[in-house]
Amino acid sequence: EKEVICYECEKPGHIRPDCPKLKKMEDNLKKKAMIATWSDSDDSSSADEENEEVANIAFMAMEDDVVVTSSSLSFNELKCEYDELVDVLNDLNREYLLLKKVAKDRAKENVELKNCILELKKDESVVKDLSLEKLKELFFEKQK
């Protein structure tokens, strides 16, 4: 079975959309910081208020919701990505079919075991009845 190789970092084990190198680059593009400042816009005539200068500063992290898409992907790159996704889908489908068969086999085995338990309970009941009858016979024989 062929191993999946990433077209971004050329390492095995993942495909391009899951590439940690690509995700790291996208995270660096998304993180931004903004500093906003404001002050009172009142022109007060009081000398005390003019001397008291207050700066309100808010730090805020912003994240772009824009998805970075590269329009420079060639048809061949897109075809390779598509083929990778088809391979992954096929692998998942095979695994699903295998697990479905295993589940069906387990369900069948479960029914068989339940039937076996019922048979054993019937046998136990018969043995108890026979044992009880045998004990009664022995008891009555000793009393004679």
N, C-alpha and C positions, 0 to 999 in steps of 0.2 A: 504494500500500500504506500502510495507516495506521500511524503510529508509536505505540509503546507509551508510555503516560504513567503515572507512579506516582501512586497515590491518597494516599500519605502526604505526599510533598513536592511533588507536582504538577509534577515535572520529567520530561522525556522520556528514554527510553533504558533504563529498567528498570521492574520491577514492585515492588509493595509488599514482598514477602518479601526482595528484594534491595536495598532502599533503604538507602543509607549512613547517612542521618539516623536511621532506625529502629534500625539495628544499633548506632549510637553510643549511643543512649538505652538499649538493652538492655545494652550493655557497662558503662555507668555503673551500672546497677542490680545487675549481677552482682559487681562488684569490692567486696570488703570486706577489712578487715584486722583481725587479732585479736592482741592482745598477751596473752601468758600469762606469769605469774610464779609462781614457787614458791620456797620456801626449806626448809631442813632443819626438820623438825618435832621433832627431838630436843631435849629440855630438858637441856642439858649444864650441869654445875656448874662447869666450868672458866671462869675469868674471861677467859682468852685467847680461848677459843672464842666467848664472848659478845661480845667486842670485834670479832671478825672476823665481820662480817655480810656474807654473800654473797647477791647477788640474781642468780638465773638467769632470764634473759629470752629468750624465743623469739618471733621475729616470723614470722608465717605468713600467707600470702595464702589466702583462702578464695574459692571460687567456687560459687555455687548451681547445682545441676543442674536446678533448676526452670525449666521453659519458661514464659515470661511469655505468657499468652494473654489477650486482651481479650474479655471476654464482652459488651462493649458494642457489638460490631459489629452493625449492622443487617442485615436480609435483603438490602437493596439493595447494601450494601458487600460482603457475602459473594458476591452474584451478580456484582458487578463483578470481584472477585478471581477467581472461577471463570471468568468470560468471558476475563479476561486469560490465565489458565493455558491455556484451550482455544485461544486465539489463538497462544500460544507453541508449544503442542503441534502445531497445524496448520502453523506455520512450519517447525518441526523436521521434520515429516513430509514437507513439500514438498522441503525441502533433502535429506532422506534419499533420496527418490525420484529427484531430480535426480542425486545422487552415485551412486546405484545404476545409473542409465542410463549415466552417464559411465564407470563401472567396466566395465559390460558392453561398451560401445563400445571401450574400451581393450583388453579381453581379445580381442575380435574382431580388432582391428588387430594385436595381438601375434601371433595365429595366422597372419594373412595375411603378416606380415613374416617369420615363421619359415619359412613355405612358400616365400616369395621367396628366402630365404637358401639353402634346399635346392636350388631350381632353379638359382641362380647357381653353387652348388658343382658341380652336374651339368654345367652349361655349361663351367665351368672345367676339369673333368676331360676333357670332350670336346675342348676346345681344346688341352689339353696333349697328348692322344693324337694329334690331327691334326698338331700341331707336331712331335712326335717322329717321326711317320711321314714328314713332309715333309723333316725333317733327314736321316733315314736315306736317303731317295731321293736327296737332293742329294749326300750323302756317297758313295754307291755310284756315282753318275753321274760324279763327279770322279775316282774311282779307275779308271774305264774307260779 
